């Protein structure tokens, strides 16, 4: 959960960045991931099992959601075999889309 109020609101002009987020929100897999992570933190393996999807499909969606700031890595733990396991959680963030302005070239994070 973001500690700073500035991390809770993302204002995007209508641009390629906002289109990426809109695509994520139109993806059934991404929505299902967000719903699960909103309830509890989970690893990629647990998410794949819960959703009944292949791990590589899930990884693609997780990477996209991470890049968009809609989820984050809560912490990392290690498996018995010494492998890194990331535990994901949903970002508690309000996203606002605005019409493009000429002088606004990057997303504003308030």
N, C-alpha and C positions, 0 to 999 in steps of 0.2 A: 504494500500500500504506500503511495507517495507520502513522504513526510512534509514536503513543501507544498503550500497551496498552489504555487506556480506550476506544479506538475500535473494538476488536475484538469486543466483546460487547454485544449489545443484548437487554435483558430486557423483554418486553412482557406486560402483563396481557391477558387475553382481552377484547378491546374492538374498537372500530371500526378502530383502527390495526393490530391483529393480523389482523383480517379482510382488510384491504387487502393485507397481505403474503401471507396464505394464498391470496387470489385471484391474486396475481402468480405464486405458485409453482404454481398450477394451470393457468396459461396456457402453452401449448406454445411460443408465440413468445417469451415472457419467459425460459423455461427455455433455449431455444436461444440467446438473446442472452447469458445468463449463462455458458453453456458456452463460447461463442466468446470472450467477454471474459476468461474464466478462463485461456484459452490465450495470448491476446495482446491488446494495446490496439488499438482500431479506431475509425474515424470512423463516423458514421451512414450515410454513403453506402456505405462498405465493408461494413458489417453488412447493409444492405439487399441489396446484390449477393450477398453470401455466402449469405444466408438465402432469397433469392428472394421478398422481400416488398416492397410499395410503401413508399416513404419515409415517407408520412404514417402508415401503420400502425406502422412501426418507431418513429417519433417519439413516438407515444402510449405505446408500451411503454417507451421510454427515459425519458420524463418520469416515468412511474409508478415505474420502478426507481430513478431518481434521488431522487424524493421519499421513497421507502422506505429510502434509504441502502444499497441493495444494489449499486449501481454508483456511480462518481464520474467526474468529468472529470479526467483525468490531466494534460492540458495543452491549450492552444489553439494552433493554427497558422493561417496565412493562405494562402488559395488564390492562384493567379496573378491572379485577377480581384479580389483584395482582400476576399474573403469569409472570415468567421470559420469555422474548422472545429474542432469540439471532438473530442478524442480521448478515448474512454471506456475504463475498465477496471473489472473486478469488484472490489467491496470484499471484503476478507478478513475476514469477520465471522461470528461464531456468534450465532444468534438463538434465544432461549429464550422459550417461551410459558408463562405462569403463570396459574392461575385468578385471577380478579379479586379484589381486596381493597378494602374500603370506603375506606380512606385513600390508596390509590394511584390518582391521577387522570391521571398522565402516564407515558410510557415512561421506564424507567431505563436510562441508558447507563453501563455500568461499563467 
